[in-house]
Amino acid sequence: MVTGQGTRAPLAVPLPGGVPTGLGQQQLAKLVRGLLESELAVAPSAAPHIHALHRYYKHFLTSDGRVLYIAVRAYVARLWPLVECLLQAPRPVRLLDAGCGYGTEAYLAALLGAEVTGVDLVPERIAVAEARREFFQSQARDALQIEFEAANVLRFLACRRRYDLMWAMEAISHIHPPEAFLRAAFAALRPGGALIVSDPNRANPLAYLRSVAIRGSLRPATHQKFHDPETGQPVDYGQEHIVSTSRIGRALRQVGFVVERIVMSGFMATTVLPSTLLRRPACEVVLSRFGWLAARLPGVRRLGTVYAVVARKAVDP
Ligand SMILES: C[S@@+](CC[C@H](N)C(=O)[O-])C[C@H]1O[C@@H](n2cnc3c(N)ncnc32)[C@H](O)[C@@H]1O
């Protein structure tokens, strides 16, 4: 269970018309699908960042340019622990998106009322995130509180303090060394704050094989293709260094976090099955019911392709 600190703040969500009362996963999925469909309705050739987004979201798109609802449902299931923490936290909520890439979750969190900082090592990714500002701002009632910075998050966190929430999606397997990130995150969170880490699950054979295929070796490795934007020095970059939920749980506890809960998802096979099948309503119903069930079945749940761990910094350690 997520145990928010203090009183539950009234929602001040700047989505057009306000947030639907009692926002649930289904409503959020519809909102996210609407946002992506509007943003990607433009031809890839319209702007470099739109081209990058079309490539990034290729698994979400059908050949006629529609966004697959089942893929968005799977995505929302994955980030739901973040949304719950965000909605339950007292306002204002200062959130860091560590390794934010193109910034989708950073913008979603800002639309849900958070004051967001997105940090990424690669300036080109931050440039794409920045270029999306106009679109997301056009969807918001109030000015979005969001900034992006190209930086090595390890250096960035060394002089920042007091975030309420931190989100790291598909980042802990790249930020190197991950233990240093967990220590820095713990130090920079306010007591009672939470780090939510979501990443592929090493215990899932498909996720493991994909990580091996991407890095081209069985063993975890690092490269130094990227440079610290501030110092110009090469930075160690983890290549798909994915771990199991027991390993990430142990690593989080070692630096002082209380592991509040682990949510497994990724049972919907949205990246494996063809989109022609995935768009069929019957397939959508079967896969979502299967996903719901699988995430709750002991033995099966630990095999989800992705996990999200909510790790809390206790008020009185
Ligand atoms: C697989 S991408 C995930 C991006 C985004 N979170 C998402 O889920 O779409 C991993 C990101 O982590 C960033 N990253 C890796 N090491 C980093 C570091 N030391 N500091 C900041 N960002 C880092 C990479 O540049 C990359 O954009």
The ligand as an ORCA input file, in Angstrom:
! r2SCAN-3c Opt
* xyz 0 1
  C      16.297      3.759    -22.060
  S      16.349      5.471    -21.842
  C      14.846      5.778    -20.932
  C      14.322      7.181    -21.108
  C      12.987      7.476    -20.435
  N      13.068      7.382    -19.000
  C      11.920      6.578    -20.965
  O      11.538      5.635    -20.275
  O      11.470      6.795    -22.074
  C      17.574      5.682    -20.553
  C      17.934      7.129    -20.348
  O      18.807      7.258    -19.213
  C      19.730      8.279    -19.538
  N      20.939      8.165    -18.688
  C      21.809      7.135    -18.608
  N      22.799      7.429    -17.753
  C      22.562      8.669    -17.267
  C      23.230      9.528    -16.352
  N      24.354      9.157    -15.740
  N      22.683     10.741    -16.105
  C      21.537     11.129    -16.704
  N      20.853     10.350    -17.575
  C      21.357      9.142    -17.865
  C      20.027      8.036    -20.993
  O      20.610      9.136    -21.636
  C      18.664      7.661    -21.552
  O      17.963      8.743    -22.107
*
